[in-house]
Structures are given as C-alpha cells and as structure tokens.
Amino acid sequence: MNSELYLSDLESKPAALGRLAGALTEADPFEQLPKDIARVLFLGMGSSRYAAGVAALRLRAAGIDAYADYASAAATYPPSKDTLVIPISATGASRETLDAMERYADGPAFVAALTNAPGSPLAEAADAVIPMHAGDERGGVACRTFQHTLALLLTLEARLTGTGRDVPALIRRSAEATADLLDRRDEWLPLTMELLDGPHGVYTVAPAERLSSAEQSALMLREGPRRPADACESGDWAHVDVYLTKTLDYRALLFPGSRYDEQAMDWVRERGSTVIAVGAEVKDAAAAVRYAHDDDPDVALLTETLVAELVAAYWWTAQ
C-alpha cells in the first residue's frame, strides 16, 4: 500500500469512469445472464459487500428477491437453477469469496463473477465474468473498483427491472461530479480535514439506500491513515451511536437524504458535536461540501465517498 499512488488512483477516477461508460455503451456485460432468474445472491467482503448491500436493497424495492451476504458466512442460499449468484472481488482472489464459490461449483445456479481481474481464480470458476474496467489500483486500496462495482450493479438493476435506464449517462454525470470535487479540493478539503481531526476518530452516517457511502468512507480512514472510524445508518444512529455524542469529541461526515437526518441533528445541536454535510446544506452543520449534480441521489451514491477518500489520502501522506 502506498499513499501517493492511492492519491493518484483517486485522481484518475473521472477518466476511469469515462472508459466504463464507453464500455457499457458498446455492450451489455450482463447479456449472458439467464432469463428465468427468481433470486439474486451477492457474495463479497469489505467494499464489495458494502456495494452489494445497497444493490440488494434496491432490487428488493423493485420487487426482486435479492440478498447480499458475507462470503464468509457458513451458510446461505443453497444452489438452485433459478438463482443468480454474483460473487464480487476486485482482485478475484479473496479467500472467503473463493471458498463461498465452492458450494455453487457444480451448479445448478448461474454464477456471474464481478471482478477487476478477468484472469483470476474467481473468474475461472464462474459461468460468466463481468469486468470492472477500473484499471490497476497501484495504491493497493479498493477505491475505483468500489465506484465501478456500484455502477455495474446499477447496470444489473436496469437489466433485471427492465427500466431501460441510461446508466452510461449516469456514470458520465458522476465523472463530472468526481472531477468537480477533485478540481476544487483546495476550497473544501483543508477545512474538512481540520474539522474531522479530533481525538476520538471519525464517524460516518448515511441513509440505508446509500449506506455503502458511510461504510466505504469509514474503511478508507481505517485502511489508509489507520484512524478510528465507524459507519452508521441515519435512522439507526439515534439507537446506536447517539450515546457517543455525550462522552466523546464526536466528529462526523453526514451524507444527507434520510428522513431521520433532523433527528440526528437535534442531538448534535444539544451536545455540540461536529458534523460536516456532504452533498447538501444541513442546518447547524459545521460545513457543507457541495459538488456538481449532488442533487441526484444516484450521482451521490457513485461520488460522495471521494470526500473521505481524499481526507484519508492527505492524512496518510502527512504521517
């Protein structure tokens, strides 16, 4: 792992997204999927599972039976001919995901591997391979692959639901949003780093529909600069994290969009905690980080983790 190369990986996000949009315009990577799918099962660890959790929730909301499980779980859905299994691993070599694949090795479920390494063991064991098109992450941290995983899972959603959504256009808008955050980082990053730099770590909060943003953001702060960081769902915050505001110098990144944001902010005001909002103005937040197209929740889903990723990169480099 290398902090300077990690920053370079982040800076190349817009170009990588452009290549992904181009690839999806040319061909549907999910065209090999069977037509009689009754259930979708995502398997993964870390960032892969974070993205899968949001994808599964979206599919269920559309009436499709979908689940995201830890690949390390001792048991999950058994193989069946109408089940689509999607193991996700950027390297294609995650031990837990490869182990989970063994229960589907002899069919009858259809296995479509989502990976950034088409020649990997995961790809070789699958019925179909969905390439992430994220390029080589030389910093050793899953950042572009996380963003591309989400984009590809939105492509899968469009196919399974038959909406005909123009996902390449969404990806291009997300590339513009990502470039905007990168280009204007001198305007927002110094204050964000200062406000989050407390003695008790960083907390990240997001609605269930974008929980992956909080989870990935906290992971980046742990993985790079090795800072304490934890994620929480916005509504659940009042049941599990609110207690920390009473005893800690509580500092949080809030990804707005939940009907329960104001409930959390009531406690923040009462206890003098520090919150930075990402993508929208929030009353009594210490700051707000805005970017192009941040009024689109799906652009936010694909873009907003860059705020924490850049904080992590600069803290890491300064160590």
N, C-alpha and C positions, 0 to 999 in steps of 0.2 A: 504494500500500500504506500502511496506517495501523494502528499498533499498538493504539490504543484501540478502533477499530472491529473489529479482529481479536479482541480480548478479548470484545467484545460478541457477535461471531459464535459464539465458544465458549460463552458463557453461554446462548445461545439454542438450543443443541443439544438439550436434552430436549424442548422444545416442538416443534422441527422433527421429531424422531423420532416424536413423538406424531402429528403430521399425516401422516407417511409411513405409520405403522401403520394409521391410519384409511383412507388411500387404498388400501392393499393389501387391507384388509378388504372394501372396496366393489367392487374389480375387480382381476383378474389382468392386470398390464401386459404379460405375455408371451403372452396368449391368441392373438395374431395369428401366432405362430411356426408354421412348417410342422411336420408330424408326422413326416416322414421325414428327420430330422437324423442324419447319420453322424459329423459332425465339428463342433466349436465352435472358432472362432478369435477370440480377443480381440486388439484393437489399441489401443494407447494410449501415452502418455508420462507420465513423472513419477508422481504419485499414482495416476492411472488405471491405469498398468501395474502398480504395486505391488498394487493390489486385484485386478487381473486374474490376476496370477501365483498368488495364493492360490486364487482361484476355479477356475483351470485344474487346479491340483493336486488340489483336492477332487473335481472331476469325473472326473479320471483314476482316483482312488482308488475311485470308484463304477463304473468300467468304461466311462466315456465318453471318446472321443477328443477331447481338449481341449488347447489351447495358448494361451499369451499371448506375443505378440511385440511388440517395439518397433515402433511405427508408422513409425519412421524407417528400418527395415530395407529394404535394396534389394530383397529378395525374401522371400516367404513362401509359404504355400499358394496354389496357383492357384485361380481360381473353379471351383466345381462345384455342381451343383444340390442336393447333399445336405450342403453346408457352410453353417453358420450363422455369419455374420461379425458380431461385436459391437464396433464402434468406440466408444471411451469418451472423452468430453471434456466437462468441466463447462461450458465456455464454448461448446462446439460450433464452435469456430473455431481449434483447434490446427492449425497449418500442417502438421505431419507427419502427423496423423491424416487431414486432408482429402486430402493427397497420396496416402496409402495407400488411401483410398476409391476413387481413380480406377481402380484395377485391377479393382474389382468393380462399376463403374458400369453396365456393360451386362449384368449377370447372368452366369451363372445362379444364383449364390449369393444367399441371402436375407440382407439387411443390416438389423440392428436397432440403431439408434443409442441409446446411453445417454448422456443429456445433461441439464444443468440449464437449457438454453436451447432449448425446443421450436421456436422460430422461426429457429434458427441455420442456417448453411450445411450443417453436418453433418446436421441433422435433415431438411433439404430434400432431401438426396441419398440418404436411407435409405428402405427399404421399410416400416419401422416405427420409431416413436420411443418410447423408454422414458424418461419424465421422472423426474428425481431427486427432485423435491419438496423441495429443500434450501433454497429461498428465496435471496434476494440476499446473497452474501457481501461485505459492504461493506468489509471489511478488505483485500480483494484477495488472500486466501490460501485455497487449497482445504483446508478443514477439515470443514465439514458435508458438502460434496459427496463427500469421501473416505469418510466414515462411511456416507452414504446409498448410495454405489456398492457398498460391501461388502454392505449389507443387501439391495440389489436383486439382487446376484449370488447371494446365498443363496436368494433367491426363485426365481431361474432354476434353481438347482441342485435345489430341491424339485420344480419342474415337470418337469425333464428326467429326474430319477431316480424320479419317481412316489412319493415318500415321504409326501406329504400333510402335511408338517411345517407347524406353525402358526408361520410366520415373523413375522406381526404380533405374536404374543405374545412372541417373542424380542426384537423391536425394543422393545416396551414395557419388558421387563426391562432392556434396555440403556439405555433412557431413565432408568430408576430408578438404574442404576449410574452413569450420567453425572451425574445430579443429585446423587448422593451425593458424588462427587469434588468437584464444584463447591461444594456446601454446606459441606463440611468442609475446604476448601483451606487455611484458616488453621492447621489441625492438622498437615498434612503438607508443604505447599508450601515454607515457609521453610527447613526442614532439607534438603529435596530440592535446592533452589536452591544452598544453601551447599555441600553435598557434591559437586555436579556442577560447581561453579565453579572449575575448575582451569586451569592454563596451557596445556594441550595438547588442549583440546576435550573432546567427549563422544562416547562410543561406545555403540551400542545393539545389543542381542543378543536374538534371538528364534528359536524353532523354525521349521522350514520351513513348517509349517502355519499360522503366523502371522507369517511374515517381513515382511509388509506393515506390521506394527506397528513393527518396528525401522526399516524404510526410511522410513516416513512421519515417525516421530519425529526421525530424523536430518535429514530435509529441513526440518522445521519450525524446527529450531535453526539451520540454514543460511539459510533464507529470511527469517526474521524478524530475530533479533538478529545474524545473519551470523557465527555462531560455527562453528568447525571441528567437524564431526560426521560420523560414518560408521556404517553398519549392517553387521551380520554375522549369519549363521545360526549357531545354537548349536553344532551339531556341527562345522561348518566353522571355528569360532573357533579350535580347537586347531591348525588347519593354516594359518591366515592372519593372525589378529590377536594370538595369544598372544605373539608377539615384541615387541609394543609394550609389554607389561607390564614388560619388562626395562629399558627405557630411558626411558619416559615416566611422568609422573604420570597414570596410566591411571584414568579415571573412567567408569563405565558404568551404563546402565539395562538391567537384565536382565528380560525377560519370560519367566518360568519356564514349564516344561511339556515341555521336551525331556529325553530320557533321558541327554543329554550335559551337562546343567547342572552336575552334580557334577564332571565332568572339568574344566570351565572354572573352577569354584570352587577346585579344588585348586591351580591356578596362581595364582589371586587371593590365596589364603592365603599361598602361598610367597613371593609378590613384593609383598605389602602393597598391592595395588590396592584401589580403592574401587568397590563395587557397590551399587546400590540395586535391590531387587527390587520388581516391580510386580505385585500381584495374588496374592501368596503369600509365606509366610515361607521364607527361604532361609538355611541355616546360614552364619554369618560374613558375611552381607551387612551393610553399614553401616546400612541402614534398609530397611523394607518399607512400601510404600504399598498399603493394602487398600481395598476398596470393596464395595458391595452386589453380590451374585451373582458375585463374582470366582472362584468355584469352577466356573463354567460356561465352557468354552473358547470358545464362540461369543459369549457376552456379552463375554468378554475381547477377542476379535477386534474387536468393534464399539466397544469402550470405552477400552481401555488407552492408546491414543495421546494421550488427553487429558492425561495426566501431562506428557509432553514438550511438548505444545501450550501448556499453562499456564506451564510454565517459560519457554518461548520468549516468550510474551506479556509476562511480567513483566520478563524481561531486556531485551526490546526496548523496553518503555515506559521503563525506567530509563536508557536510553542518552541 
